[in-house]
Amino acid sequence: MTSMSSGRTVLALLTLLASLGCDAPVVEDDLPSLGRLATVVRTETLIPPSGDDYDLYNATHLSSFSDGGIAVLNAGTPEVLVFTSTGRLQTRFGGPGQGPGEFSRPTFLTVTPGDSVLVTDLLSQRVVVFDRGGRPARTYQLETPSIGELYVFPFGLTEDNLLVTAQGVTPIGPNAAAGPVFLPARVLAYDPEGAISEVVERPGISSEFFLFEQEGRLRSIAPPFRRRTVIAGGGSGVALATSLSRSILLLDAGIGAEVTIPFPGDTPPLSRSVADSALSAWVDSAGSSEDRILRRRLVADMPSPTTPPVLDDLQFDLLGRLWVAASGPNGGRDSKWYVIDEQSAIGFIELPRSVQVMEIGQDYVLGIEADALDLQSVVKLYLSWE
């Protein structure tokens, strides 16, 4: 992810979050007939599911070094695997534990300017910056809430190593009630020493969950079609939308120009059969019979979905353009990504839905792909521009 100036980034975030649902100017130009921009001409497996002394297990993040090497967050181990540009395992570090350089539940990884590796850990609320060889260079703590269940969603790092995260608290406890609820998030920016630079609370940064009671306590869960917040940060600013939104807030970090961009794709209406099929598949995908029973009960109790999801993901490429992944049928092979340059949609690219996009370069896409047996690999999609 291309870095941003730290001072402009925090100001941009404050302005952006304050404007949610308010008076951002809208780009009024009618969307042109959008054509195909590029085609995937070749797919290369850079890192197979297993190799010499490693197995990819719940790999969740990857990021490239300046020489083409790749750092992979192997959350299931949990550790960081560092590979050369040819896919050879170079080093590994981390491992389970609470000690220096160890992880309990790592949730985010990125390669910083200078080829350091930053990793955040959920349970220990710790940020560790390693050198490429795995030696901890500095460590600091994230803020821990006084009550509730924490979730942390890091989504940006400035060129001055200012870490920006969205932090939320699940509303459980004596004042919570079962039913649909929007869980608010707080945006916190940490300086390189771990001090909080900015705190912004905004109800618009929220995801919709359904709270229900089981064995005397409330549990939260997010079935299909619930609203979730999607955030991306990159060289041209910060983009924010929800999965049900038909517009995207974009703030240009360079000039501070704030716009609301209309969602560039078409979204078919949500039919009852599509909703029922998706909810049924979600119930059947439960990992245990107990969880399947809970999901079935939840689907029966919660309000029926009426709004289809609009977008699945937002990503900035290394050129600063915003890519928007449109929601589509779960059975579709490809996902349609619209490319937005200078606040205008310029076309689309279809990428395999099986690939979780992690990095977009000028003529390639890096991602994590899982096969039918749920074995993961790191793949590189080569693009031919039309």
Secondary structure as GFF3:
##gff-version 3
##sequence-region A 1 386
A	DSSP	alpha_helix	6	18	.	.	.	ID=ss1
A	DSSP	beta_strand	38	47	.	.	.	ID=ss2
A	DSSP	beta_strand	50	51	.	.	.	ID=ss3
A	DSSP	beta_strand	54	55	.	.	.	ID=ss4
A	DSSP	beta_strand	59	64	.	.	.	ID=ss5
A	DSSP	beta_strand	70	74	.	.	.	ID=ss6
A	DSSP	beta_strand	79	83	.	.	.	ID=ss7
A	DSSP	beta_strand	89	94	.	.	.	ID=ss8
A	DSSP	beta_strand	106	111	.	.	.	ID=ss9
A	DSSP	beta_strand	117	121	.	.	.	ID=ss10
A	DSSP	beta_strand	126	130	.	.	.	ID=ss11
A	DSSP	beta_strand	136	141	.	.	.	ID=ss12
A	DSSP	beta_strand	149	157	.	.	.	ID=ss13
A	DSSP	beta_strand	163	170	.	.	.	ID=ss14
A	DSSP	beta_strand	179	190	.	.	.	ID=ss15
A	DSSP	beta_strand	196	214	.	.	.	ID=ss16
A	DSSP	beta_strand	217	221	.	.	.	ID=ss17
A	DSSP	beta_strand	229	234	.	.	.	ID=ss18
A	DSSP	beta_strand	237	242	.	.	.	ID=ss19
A	DSSP	beta_strand	247	251	.	.	.	ID=ss20
A	DSSP	beta_strand	258	262	.	.	.	ID=ss21
A	DSSP	alpha_helix	272	284	.	.	.	ID=ss22
A	DSSP	alpha_helix	289	301	.	.	.	ID=ss23
A	DSSP	beta_strand	311	316	.	.	.	ID=ss24
A	DSSP	beta_strand	322	326	.	.	.	ID=ss25
A	DSSP	beta_strand	334	341	.	.	.	ID=ss26
A	DSSP	beta_strand	344	352	.	.	.	ID=ss27
A	DSSP	beta_strand	355	360	.	.	.	ID=ss28
A	DSSP	beta_strand	364	370	.	.	.	ID=ss29
A	DSSP	beta_strand	376	385	.	.	.	ID=ss30
###
